[in-house]
Amino acid sequence: MLLDFGELGIELDNSEGISFGEILPDGRQSLIVVSDNNFNDSQETQFLAFALGEADPMLADDSAAFI
């Protein structure tokens, strides 16, 4: 298992997609996850972005932030 959203306090109601994103400035791979609300007011559309792996200290830039 790569990630347990429950351990992060994130409830994905209707997971629609997952994709690798760009390589981040610190060398880590980004991962994008999306869920939609099915046009239902009781559900949320979510776009979540994660950084995978350990940052390369030679590439790390303290001014760069990724949520």
N, CA, C, O and CB atoms as a CASP TS submission, in Angstrom:
PFRMAT TS
TARGET T0000
AUTHOR 0000-0000-0000
METHOD Language model
MODEL 1
PARENT N/A
ATOM      1  N   MET     1       0.848  -1.164   0.000  1.00  0.00           N
ATOM      2  CA  MET     1       0.000   0.000   0.000  1.00  0.00           C
ATOM      3  C   MET     1       0.897   1.232   0.000  1.00  0.00           C
ATOM      4  O   MET     1       1.851   1.326   0.772  1.00  0.00           O
ATOM      5  CB  MET     1      -0.967  -0.005   1.217  1.00  0.00           C
ATOM      6  N   LEU     2       0.578   2.152  -0.863  1.00  0.00           N
ATOM      7  CA  LEU     2       1.337   3.391  -0.974  1.00  0.00           C
ATOM      8  C   LEU     2       0.869   4.429   0.029  1.00  0.00           C
ATOM      9  O   LEU     2       1.678   5.140   0.625  1.00  0.00           O
ATOM     10  CB  LEU     2       1.228   3.948  -2.377  1.00  0.00           C
ATOM     11  N   LEU     3      -0.457   4.513   0.215  1.00  0.00           N
ATOM     12  CA  LEU     3      -1.002   5.576   1.038  1.00  0.00           C
ATOM     13  C   LEU     3      -2.357   5.156   1.579  1.00  0.00           C
ATOM     14  O   LEU     3      -3.176   4.597   0.850  1.00  0.00           O
ATOM     15  CB  LEU     3      -1.116   6.885   0.240  1.00  0.00           C
ATOM     16  N   ASP     4      -2.597   5.423   2.860  1.00  0.00           N
ATOM     17  CA  ASP     4      -3.897   5.177   3.492  1.00  0.00           C
ATOM     18  C   ASP     4      -4.503   6.541   3.808  1.00  0.00           C
ATOM     19  O   ASP     4      -4.100   7.204   4.764  1.00  0.00           O
ATOM     20  CB  ASP     4      -3.761   4.284   4.800  1.00  0.00           C
ATOM     21  N   PHE     5      -5.478   6.952   2.993  1.00  0.00           N
ATOM     22  CA  PHE     5      -6.088   8.266   3.181  1.00  0.00           C
ATOM     23  C   PHE     5      -6.728   8.403   4.554  1.00  0.00           C
ATOM     24  O   PHE     5      -6.750   9.497   5.119  1.00  0.00           O
ATOM     25  CB  PHE     5      -7.125   8.521   2.105  1.00  0.00           C
ATOM     26  N   GLY     6      -7.247   7.314   5.096  1.00  0.00           N
ATOM     27  CA  GLY     6      -7.858   7.341   6.420  1.00  0.00           C
ATOM     28  C   GLY     6      -6.877   7.768   7.499  1.00  0.00           C
ATOM     29  O   GLY     6      -7.254   8.472   8.435  1.00  0.00           O
ATOM     30  N   GLU     7      -5.612   7.347   7.378  1.00  0.00           N
ATOM     31  CA  GLU     7      -4.602   7.742   8.357  1.00  0.00           C
ATOM     32  C   GLU     7      -4.289   9.233   8.273  1.00  0.00           C
ATOM     33  O   GLU     7      -3.776   9.815   9.229  1.00  0.00           O
ATOM     34  CB  GLU     7      -3.327   6.932   8.154  1.00  0.00           C
ATOM     35  N   LEU     8      -4.596   9.850   7.136  1.00  0.00           N
ATOM     36  CA  LEU     8      -4.376  11.282   6.957  1.00  0.00           C
ATOM     37  C   LEU     8      -5.614  12.099   7.301  1.00  0.00           C
ATOM     38  O   LEU     8      -5.587  13.329   7.245  1.00  0.00           O
ATOM     39  CB  LEU     8      -3.954  11.568   5.532  1.00  0.00           C
ATOM     40  N   GLY     9      -6.704  11.413   7.657  1.00  0.00           N
ATOM     41  CA  GLY     9      -7.947  12.102   7.967  1.00  0.00           C
ATOM     42  C   GLY     9      -8.687  12.578   6.729  1.00  0.00           C
ATOM     43  O   GLY     9      -9.507  13.493   6.805  1.00  0.00           O
ATOM     44  N   ILE    10      -8.398  11.958   5.581  1.00  0.00           N
ATOM     45  CA  ILE    10      -9.031  12.332   4.313  1.00  0.00           C
ATOM     46  C   ILE    10     -10.035  11.259   3.927  1.00  0.00           C
ATOM     47  O   ILE    10      -9.695  10.079   3.844  1.00  0.00           O
ATOM     48  CB  ILE    10      -7.970  12.526   3.187  1.00  0.00           C
ATOM     49  N   GLU    11     -11.275  11.676   3.690  1.00  0.00           N
ATOM     50  CA  GLU    11     -12.293  10.744   3.204  1.00  0.00           C
ATOM     51  C   GLU    11     -12.531  11.008   1.731  1.00  0.00           C
ATOM     52  O   GLU    11     -13.062  12.054   1.359  1.00  0.00           O
ATOM     53  CB  GLU    11     -13.618  10.878   4.010  1.00  0.00           C
ATOM     54  N   LEU    12     -12.140  10.058   0.890  1.00  0.00           N
ATOM     55  CA  LEU    12     -12.426  10.155  -0.539  1.00  0.00           C
ATOM     56  C   LEU    12     -13.743   9.453  -0.781  1.00  0.00           C
ATOM     57  O   LEU    12     -13.862   8.247  -0.565  1.00  0.00           O
ATOM     58  CB  LEU    12     -11.278   9.533  -1.411  1.00  0.00           C
ATOM     59  N   ASP    13     -14.729  10.204  -1.227  1.00  0.00           N
ATOM     60  CA  ASP    13     -16.063   9.654  -1.409  1.00  0.00           C
ATOM     61  C   ASP    13     -16.200   8.909  -2.728  1.00  0.00           C
ATOM     62  O   ASP    13     -16.820   7.847  -2.782  1.00  0.00           O
ATOM     63  CB  ASP    13     -17.091  10.754  -1.333  1.00  0.00           C
ATOM     64  N   ASN    14     -15.630   9.457  -3.783  1.00  0.00           N
ATOM     65  CA  ASN    14     -15.795   8.882  -5.114  1.00  0.00           C
ATOM     66  C   ASN    14     -14.504   9.064  -5.895  1.00  0.00           C
ATOM     67  O   ASN    14     -14.406   9.937  -6.758  1.00  0.00           O
ATOM     68  CB  ASN    14     -16.990   9.532  -5.863  1.00  0.00           C
ATOM     69  N   SER    15     -13.526   8.242  -5.590  1.00  0.00           N
ATOM     70  CA  SER    15     -12.226   8.346  -6.239  1.00  0.00           C
ATOM     71  C   SER    15     -12.371   8.111  -7.737  1.00  0.00           C
ATOM     72  O   SER    15     -12.878   7.074  -8.166  1.00  0.00           O
ATOM     73  CB  SER    15     -11.229   7.342  -5.627  1.00  0.00           C
ATOM     74  N   GLU    16     -11.924   9.080  -8.528  1.00  0.00           N
ATOM     75  CA  GLU    16     -12.072   9.015  -9.980  1.00  0.00           C
ATOM     76  C   GLU    16     -10.758   8.781 -10.709  1.00  0.00           C
ATOM     77  O   GLU    16     -10.728   8.096 -11.731  1.00  0.00           O
ATOM     78  CB  GLU    16     -12.697  10.279 -10.481  1.00  0.00           C
ATOM     79  N   GLY    17      -9.672   9.346 -10.192  1.00  0.00           N
ATOM     80  CA  GLY    17      -8.426   9.231 -10.940  1.00  0.00           C
ATOM     81  C   GLY    17      -7.207   9.427 -10.080  1.00  0.00           C
ATOM     82  O   GLY    17      -7.252  10.037  -9.012  1.00  0.00           O
ATOM     83  N   ILE    18      -6.100   8.882 -10.588  1.00  0.00           N
ATOM     84  CA  ILE    18      -4.806   9.028  -9.939  1.00  0.00           C
ATOM     85  C   ILE    18      -3.761   9.078 -11.042  1.00  0.00           C
ATOM     86  O   ILE    18      -3.812   8.306 -12.000  1.00  0.00           O
ATOM     87  CB  ILE    18      -4.524   7.858  -8.923  1.00  0.00           C
ATOM     88  N   SER    19      -2.813   9.996 -10.894  1.00  0.00           N
ATOM     89  CA  SER    19      -1.805  10.146 -11.927  1.00  0.00           C
ATOM     90  C   SER    19      -0.524  10.709 -11.321  1.00  0.00           C
ATOM     91  O   SER    19      -0.556  11.472 -10.356  1.00  0.00           O
ATOM     92  CB  SER    19      -2.316  11.055 -13.060  1.00  0.00           C
ATOM     93  N   PHE    20       0.590  10.318 -11.903  1.00  0.00           N
ATOM     94  CA  PHE    20       1.835  10.969 -11.542  1.00  0.00           C
ATOM     95  C   PHE    20       1.831  12.363 -12.148  1.00  0.00           C
ATOM     96  O   PHE    20       1.378  12.558 -13.276  1.00  0.00           O
ATOM     97  CB  PHE    20       3.067  10.146 -12.024  1.00  0.00           C
ATOM     98  N   GLY    21       2.332  13.321 -11.401  1.00  0.00           N
ATOM     99  CA  GLY    21       2.456  14.692 -11.898  1.00  0.00           C
ATOM    100  C   GLY    21       3.905  14.973 -12.231  1.00  0.00           C
ATOM    101  O   GLY    21       4.682  14.065 -12.527  1.00  0.00           O
ATOM    102  N   GLU    22       4.251  16.236 -12.178  1.00  0.00           N
ATOM    103  CA  GLU    22       5.610  16.655 -12.501  1.00  0.00           C
ATOM    104  C   GLU    22       6.603  16.246 -11.416  1.00  0.00           C
ATOM    105  O   GLU    22       6.228  15.990 -10.272  1.00  0.00           O
ATOM    106  CB  GLU    22       5.657  18.162 -12.705  1.00  0.00           C
ATOM    107  N   ILE    23       7.857  16.190 -11.794  1.00  0.00           N
ATOM    108  CA  ILE    23       8.931  16.030 -10.812  1.00  0.00           C
ATOM    109  C   ILE    23       9.077  17.378 -10.112  1.00  0.00           C
ATOM    110  O   ILE    23       9.171  18.419 -10.762  1.00  0.00           O
ATOM    111  CB  ILE    23      10.298  15.564 -11.490  1.00  0.00           C
ATOM    112  N   LEU    24       9.094  17.346  -8.803  1.00  0.00           N
ATOM    113  CA  LEU    24       9.158  18.569  -8.005  1.00  0.00           C
ATOM    114  C   LEU    24      10.571  19.133  -7.976  1.00  0.00           C
ATOM    115  O   LEU    24      11.529  18.417  -8.269  1.00  0.00           O
ATOM    116  CB  LEU    24       8.671  18.301  -6.581  1.00  0.00           C
ATOM    117  N   PRO    25      10.712  20.400  -7.627  1.00  0.00           N
ATOM    118  CA  PRO    25      12.044  21.028  -7.596  1.00  0.00           C
ATOM    119  C   PRO    25      13.049  20.298  -6.716  1.00  0.00           C
ATOM    120  O   PRO    25      14.253  20.376  -6.961  1.00  0.00           O
ATOM    121  CB  PRO    25      11.922  22.444  -7.120  1.00  0.00           C
ATOM    122  N   ASP    26      12.571  19.583  -5.685  1.00  0.00           N
ATOM    123  CA  ASP    26      13.502  18.870  -4.801  1.00  0.00           C
ATOM    124  C   ASP    26      13.776  17.443  -5.270  1.00  0.00           C
ATOM    125  O   ASP    26      14.411  16.665  -4.558  1.00  0.00           O
ATOM    126  CB  ASP    26      12.952  18.841  -3.384  1.00  0.00           C
ATOM    127  N   GLY    27      13.298  17.099  -6.468  1.00  0.00           N
ATOM    128  CA  GLY    27      13.584  15.795  -7.055  1.00  0.00           C
ATOM    129  C   GLY    27      12.538  14.732  -6.797  1.00  0.00           C
ATOM    130  O   GLY    27      12.606  13.651  -7.382  1.00  0.00           O
ATOM    131  N   ARG    28      11.560  15.014  -5.927  1.00  0.00           N
ATOM    132  CA  ARG    28      10.521  14.015  -5.652  1.00  0.00           C
ATOM    133  C   ARG    28       9.475  13.988  -6.756  1.00  0.00           C
ATOM    134  O   ARG    28       9.253  14.977  -7.454  1.00  0.00           O
ATOM    135  CB  ARG    28       9.849  14.297  -4.307  1.00  0.00           C
ATOM    136  N   GLN    29       8.839  12.828  -6.895  1.00  0.00           N
ATOM    137  CA  GLN    29       7.750  12.645  -7.846  1.00  0.00           C
ATOM    138  C   GLN    29       6.451  13.121  -7.210  1.00  0.00           C
ATOM    139  O   GLN    29       6.184  12.813  -6.048  1.00  0.00           O
ATOM    140  CB  GLN    29       7.638  11.159  -8.289  1.00  0.00           C
ATOM    141  N   SER    30       5.642  13.866  -7.953  1.00  0.00           N
ATOM    142  CA  SER    30       4.330  14.261  -7.435  1.00  0.00           C
ATOM    143  C   SER    30       3.288  13.236  -7.863  1.00  0.00           C
ATOM    144  O   SER    30       3.428  12.573  -8.891  1.00  0.00           O
ATOM    145  CB  SER    30       3.937  15.682  -7.934  1.00  0.00           C
ATOM    146  N   LEU    31       2.245  13.121  -7.054  1.00  0.00           N
ATOM    147  CA  LEU    31       1.129  12.225  -7.316  1.00  0.00           C
ATOM    148  C   LEU    31      -0.151  13.025  -7.110  1.00  0.00           C
ATOM    149  O   LEU    31      -0.328  13.664  -6.073  1.00  0.00           O
ATOM    150  CB  LEU    31       1.172  10.954  -6.387  1.00  0.00           C
ATOM    151  N   ILE    32      -1.046  12.992  -8.099  1.00  0.00           N
ATOM    152  CA  ILE    32      -2.296  13.739  -8.056  1.00  0.00           C
ATOM    153  C   ILE    32      -3.448  12.743  -7.981  1.00  0.00           C
ATOM    154  O   ILE    32      -3.504  11.782  -8.749  1.00  0.00           O
ATOM    155  CB  ILE    32      -2.441  14.678  -9.300  1.00  0.00           C
ATOM    156  N   VAL    33      -4.371  12.985  -7.041  1.00  0.00           N
ATOM    157  CA  VAL    33      -5.553  12.141  -6.858  1.00  0.00           C
ATOM    158  C   VAL    33      -6.778  13.041  -6.965  1.00  0.00           C
ATOM    159  O   VAL    33      -6.780  14.149  -6.429  1.00  0.00           O
ATOM    160  CB  VAL    33      -5.519  11.380  -5.476  1.00  0.00           C
ATOM    161  N   VAL    34      -7.818  12.576  -7.650  1.00  0.00           N
ATOM    162  CA  VAL    34      -9.029  13.377  -7.814  1.00  0.00           C
ATOM    163  C   VAL    34     -10.264  12.526  -7.505  1.00  0.00           C
ATOM    164  O   VAL    34     -10.333  11.345  -7.847  1.00  0.00           O
ATOM    165  CB  VAL    34      -9.113  13.956  -9.251  1.00  0.00           C
ATOM    166  N   SER    35     -11.231  13.165  -6.847  1.00  0.00           N
ATOM    167  CA  SER    35     -12.546  12.554  -6.636  1.00  0.00           C
ATOM    168  C   SER    35     -13.583  13.612  -6.959  1.00  0.00           C
ATOM    169  O   SER    35     -13.319  14.803  -6.799  1.00  0.00           O
ATOM    170  CB  SER    35     -12.718  12.010  -5.162  1.00  0.00           C
ATOM    171  N   ASP    36     -14.770  13.195  -7.417  1.00  0.00           N
ATOM    172  CA  ASP    36     -15.790  14.191  -7.735  1.00  0.00           C
ATOM    173  C   ASP    36     -17.015  14.030  -6.855  1.00  0.00           C
ATOM    174  O   ASP    36     -17.150  13.049  -6.124  1.00  0.00           O
ATOM    175  CB  ASP    36     -16.189  14.093  -9.198  1.00  0.00           C
ATOM    176  N   ASN    37     -17.905  15.010  -6.936  1.00  0.00           N
ATOM    177  CA  ASN    37     -19.061  15.038  -6.043  1.00  0.00           C
ATOM    178  C   ASN    37     -20.332  14.466  -6.667  1.00  0.00           C
ATOM    179  O   ASN    37     -21.387  14.490  -6.033  1.00  0.00           O
ATOM    180  CB  ASN    37     -19.319  16.445  -5.603  1.00  0.00           C
ATOM    181  N   ASN    38     -20.256  13.954  -7.890  1.00  0.00           N
ATOM    182  CA  ASN    38     -21.426  13.362  -8.552  1.00  0.00           C
ATOM    183  C   ASN    38     -22.614  14.317  -8.598  1.00  0.00           C
ATOM    184  O   ASN    38     -23.764  13.879  -8.623  1.00  0.00           O
ATOM    185  CB  ASN    38     -21.832  12.082  -7.841  1.00  0.00           C
ATOM    186  N   PHE    39     -22.339  15.621  -8.610  1.00  0.00           N
ATOM    187  CA  PHE    39     -23.390  16.648  -8.599  1.00  0.00           C
ATOM    188  C   PHE    39     -24.288  16.514  -7.377  1.00  0.00           C
ATOM    189  O   PHE    39     -25.480  16.817  -7.429  1.00  0.00           O
ATOM    190  CB  PHE    39     -24.233  16.561  -9.873  1.00  0.00           C
ATOM    191  N   ASN    40     -23.697  16.056  -6.275  1.00  0.00           N
ATOM    192  CA  ASN    40     -24.425  15.815  -5.031  1.00  0.00           C
ATOM    193  C   ASN    40     -23.879  16.774  -3.968  1.00  0.00           C
ATOM    194  O   ASN    40     -22.678  16.778  -3.697  1.00  0.00           O
ATOM    195  CB  ASN    40     -24.290  14.313  -4.570  1.00  0.00           C
ATOM    196  N   ASP    41     -24.746  17.575  -3.372  1.00  0.00           N
ATOM    197  CA  ASP    41     -24.313  18.556  -2.379  1.00  0.00           C
ATOM    198  C   ASP    41     -23.697  17.934  -1.126  1.00  0.00           C
ATOM    199  O   ASP    41     -22.986  18.616  -0.388  1.00  0.00           O
ATOM    200  CB  ASP    41     -25.476  19.410  -1.983  1.00  0.00           C
ATOM    201  N   SER    42     -23.958  16.662  -0.878  1.00  0.00           N
ATOM    202  CA  SER    42     -23.400  16.026   0.321  1.00  0.00           C
ATOM    203  C   SER    42     -22.018  15.421   0.069  1.00  0.00           C
ATOM    204  O   SER    42     -21.411  14.871   0.988  1.00  0.00           O
ATOM    205  CB  SER    42     -24.347  14.943   0.822  1.00  0.00           C
ATOM    206  N   GLN    43     -21.516  15.514  -1.157  1.00  0.00           N
ATOM    207  CA  GLN    43     -20.189  15.011  -1.491  1.00  0.00           C
ATOM    208  C   GLN    43     -19.291  16.174  -1.902  1.00  0.00           C
ATOM    209  O   GLN    43     -19.781  17.253  -2.236  1.00  0.00           O
ATOM    210  CB  GLN    43     -20.269  13.955  -2.622  1.00  0.00           C
ATOM    211  N   GLU    44     -17.982  15.954  -1.878  1.00  0.00           N
ATOM    212  CA  GLU    44     -17.017  16.997  -2.230  1.00  0.00           C
ATOM    213  C   GLU    44     -16.198  16.588  -3.436  1.00  0.00           C
ATOM    214  O   GLU    44     -15.865  15.415  -3.604  1.00  0.00           O
ATOM    215  CB  GLU    44     -16.095  17.300  -1.050  1.00  0.00           C
ATOM    216  N   THR    45     -15.876  17.559  -4.276  1.00  0.00           N
ATOM    217  CA  THR    45     -14.879  17.363  -5.319  1.00  0.00           C
ATOM    218  C   THR    45     -13.532  17.690  -4.689  1.00  0.00           C
ATOM    219  O   THR    45     -13.373  18.735  -4.056  1.00  0.00           O
ATOM    220  CB  THR    45     -15.169  18.261  -6.595  1.00  0.00           C
ATOM    221  N   GLN    46     -12.567  16.802  -4.862  1.00  0.00           N
ATOM    222  CA  GLN    46     -11.255  16.992  -4.243  1.00  0.00           C
ATOM    223  C   GLN    46     -10.142  16.760  -5.252  1.00  0.00           C
ATOM    224  O   GLN    46     -10.198  15.824  -6.049  1.00  0.00           O
ATOM    225  CB  GLN    46     -11.084  16.054  -3.044  1.00  0.00           C
ATOM    226  N   PHE    47      -9.143  17.611  -5.209  1.00  0.00           N
ATOM    227  CA  PHE    47      -7.888  17.408  -5.922  1.00  0.00           C
ATOM    228  C   PHE    47      -6.816  17.386  -4.846  1.00  0.00           C
ATOM    229  O   PHE    47      -6.627  18.369  -4.128  1.00  0.00           O
ATOM    230  CB  PHE    47      -7.619  18.537  -7.020  1.00  0.00           C
ATOM    231  N   LEU    48      -6.119  16.275  -4.734  1.00  0.00           N
ATOM    232  CA  LEU    48      -5.092  16.115  -3.709  1.00  0.00           C
ATOM    233  C   LEU    48      -3.740  15.924  -4.387  1.00  0.00           C
ATOM    234  O   LEU    48      -3.629  15.171  -5.354  1.00  0.00           O
ATOM    235  CB  LEU    48      -5.417  14.914  -2.772  1.00  0.00           C
ATOM    236  N   ALA    49      -2.726  16.595  -3.888  1.00  0.00           N
ATOM    237  CA  ALA    49      -1.381  16.480  -4.446  1.00  0.00           C
ATOM    238  C   ALA    49      -0.426  16.027  -3.347  1.00  0.00           C
ATOM    239  O   ALA    49      -0.449  16.537  -2.227  1.00  0.00           O
ATOM    240  CB  ALA    49      -0.912  17.831  -5.066  1.00  0.00           C
ATOM    241  N   PHE    50       0.405  15.064  -3.697  1.00  0.00           N
ATOM    242  CA  PHE    50       1.361  14.496  -2.741  1.00  0.00           C
ATOM    243  C   PHE    50       2.753  14.478  -3.354  1.00  0.00           C
ATOM    244  O   PHE    50       2.904  14.427  -4.574  1.00  0.00           O
ATOM    245  CB  PHE    50       0.937  13.067  -2.317  1.00  0.00           C
ATOM    246  N   ALA    51       3.752  14.520  -2.512  1.00  0.00           N
ATOM    247  CA  ALA    51       5.141  14.356  -2.924  1.00  0.00           C
ATOM    248  C   ALA    51       5.578  12.981  -2.455  1.00  0.00           C
ATOM    249  O   ALA    51       5.434  12.655  -1.277  1.00  0.00           O
ATOM    250  CB  ALA    51       6.068  15.490  -2.340  1.00  0.00           C
ATOM    251  N   LEU    52       6.110  12.169  -3.360  1.00  0.00           N
ATOM    252  CA  LEU    52       6.518  10.797  -3.040  1.00  0.00           C
ATOM    253  C   LEU    52       8.028  10.724  -2.847  1.00  0.00           C
ATOM    254  O   LEU    52       8.792  11.394  -3.541  1.00  0.00           O
ATOM    255  CB  LEU    52       6.075   9.822  -4.153  1.00  0.00           C
ATOM    256  N   GLY    53       8.434   9.912  -1.908  1.00  0.00           N
ATOM    257  CA  GLY    53       9.853   9.656  -1.712  1.00  0.00           C
ATOM    258  C   GLY    53      10.533  10.724  -0.874  1.00  0.00           C
ATOM    259  O   GLY    53       9.895  11.604  -0.297  1.00  0.00           O
ATOM    260  N   GLU    54      11.837  10.612  -0.831  1.00  0.00           N
ATOM    261  CA  GLU    54      12.637  11.542  -0.039  1.00  0.00           C
ATOM    262  C   GLU    54      13.218  12.609  -0.951  1.00  0.00           C
ATOM    263  O   GLU    54      13.601  12.335  -2.088  1.00  0.00           O
ATOM    264  CB  GLU    54      13.765  10.799   0.719  1.00  0.00           C
ATOM    265  N   ALA    55      13.276  13.817  -0.439  1.00  0.00           N
ATOM    266  CA  ALA    55      13.853  14.923  -1.197  1.00  0.00           C
ATOM    267  C   ALA    55      15.358  14.714  -1.370  1.00  0.00           C
ATOM    268  O   ALA    55      16.030  14.197  -0.478  1.00  0.00           O
ATOM    269  CB  ALA    55      13.572  16.271  -0.494  1.00  0.00           C
ATOM    270  N   ASP    56      15.867  15.116  -2.508  1.00  0.00           N
ATOM    271  CA  ASP    56      17.300  15.090  -2.763  1.00  0.00           C
ATOM    272  C   ASP    56      17.891  16.369  -2.174  1.00  0.00           C
ATOM    273  O   ASP    56      17.584  17.460  -2.655  1.00  0.00           O
ATOM    274  CB  ASP    56      17.613  14.963  -4.304  1.00  0.00           C
ATOM    275  N   PRO    57      18.734  16.261  -1.143  1.00  0.00           N
ATOM    276  CA  PRO    57      19.264  17.474  -0.494  1.00  0.00           C
ATOM    277  C   PRO    57      20.056  18.358  -1.449  1.00  0.00           C
ATOM    278  O   PRO    57      20.196  19.555  -1.197  1.00  0.00           O
ATOM    279  CB  PRO    57      20.147  17.091   0.678  1.00  0.00           C
ATOM    280  N   MET    58      20.576  17.799  -2.536  1.00  0.00           N
ATOM    281  CA  MET    58      21.318  18.596  -3.508  1.00  0.00           C
ATOM    282  C   MET    58      20.377  19.457  -4.347  1.00  0.00           C
ATOM    283  O   MET    58      20.795  20.471  -4.908  1.00  0.00           O
ATOM    284  CB  MET    58      22.150  17.688  -4.415  1.00  0.00           C
ATOM    285  N   LEU    59      19.083  19.047  -4.436  1.00  0.00           N
ATOM    286  CA  LEU    59      18.112  19.783  -5.250  1.00  0.00           C
ATOM    287  C   LEU    59      17.140  20.598  -4.415  1.00  0.00           C
ATOM    288  O   LEU    59      16.459  21.482  -4.935  1.00  0.00           O
ATOM    289  CB  LEU    59      17.342  18.826  -6.118  1.00  0.00           C
ATOM    290  N   ALA    60      17.072  20.305  -3.126  1.00  0.00           N
ATOM    291  CA  ALA    60      16.059  20.930  -2.263  1.00  0.00           C
ATOM    292  C   ALA    60      16.220  22.439  -2.229  1.00  0.00           C
ATOM    293  O   ALA    60      17.328  22.970  -2.158  1.00  0.00           O
ATOM    294  CB  ALA    60      16.143  20.368  -0.840  1.00  0.00           C
ATOM    295  N   ASP    61      15.088  23.104  -2.283  1.00  0.00           N
ATOM    296  CA  ASP    61      15.029  24.559  -2.221  1.00  0.00           C
ATOM    297  C   ASP    61      14.048  24.905  -1.117  1.00  0.00           C
ATOM    298  O   ASP    61      12.855  24.627  -1.239  1.00  0.00           O
ATOM    299  CB  ASP    61      14.601  25.197  -3.602  1.00  0.00           C
ATOM    300  N   ASP    62      14.531  25.507  -0.042  1.00  0.00           N
ATOM    301  CA  ASP    62      13.673  25.821   1.103  1.00  0.00           C
ATOM    302  C   ASP    62      12.510  26.741   0.755  1.00  0.00           C
ATOM    303  O   ASP    62      11.525  26.795   1.492  1.00  0.00           O
ATOM    304  CB  ASP    62      14.492  26.451   2.188  1.00  0.00           C
ATOM    305  N   SER    63      12.609  27.462  -0.351  1.00  0.00           N
ATOM    306  CA  SER    63      11.532  28.365  -0.714  1.00  0.00           C
ATOM    307  C   SER    63      10.410  27.647  -1.448  1.00  0.00           C
ATOM    308  O   SER    63       9.328  28.213  -1.602  1.00  0.00           O
ATOM    309  CB  SER    63      12.065  29.490  -1.564  1.00  0.00           C
ATOM    310  N   ALA    64      10.632  26.425  -1.903  1.00  0.00           N
ATOM    311  CA  ALA    64       9.607  25.674  -2.622  1.00  0.00           C
ATOM    312  C   ALA    64       8.738  24.916  -1.630  1.00  0.00           C
ATOM    313  O   ALA    64       9.250  24.258  -0.724  1.00  0.00           O
ATOM    314  CB  ALA    64      10.247  24.702  -3.637  1.00  0.00           C
ATOM    315  N   ALA    65       7.436  25.008  -1.801  1.00  0.00           N
ATOM    316  CA  ALA    65       6.501  24.305  -0.934  1.00  0.00           C
ATOM    317  C   ALA    65       5.529  23.529  -1.794  1.00  0.00           C
ATOM    318  O   ALA    65       5.107  24.003  -2.848  1.00  0.00           O
ATOM    319  CB  ALA    65       5.749  25.285  -0.001  1.00  0.00           C
ATOM    320  N   PHE    66       5.174  22.339  -1.349  1.00  0.00           N
ATOM    321  CA  PHE    66       4.206  21.508  -2.062  1.00  0.00           C
ATOM    322  C   PHE    66       3.254  20.930  -1.053  1.00  0.00           C
ATOM    323  O   PHE    66       3.671  20.323  -0.067  1.00  0.00           O
ATOM    324  CB  PHE    66       4.901  20.382  -2.877  1.00  0.00           C
ATOM    325  N   ILE    67       1.984  21.116  -1.294  1.00  0.00           N
ATOM    326  CA  ILE    67       0.966  20.624  -0.361  1.00  0.00           C
ATOM    327  C   ILE    67       0.256  19.459  -1.004  1.00  0.00           C
ATOM    328  O   ILE    67      -0.648  18.879  -0.403  1.00  0.00           O
ATOM    329  CB  ILE    67      -0.045  21.742   0.029  1.00  0.00           C
TER
END
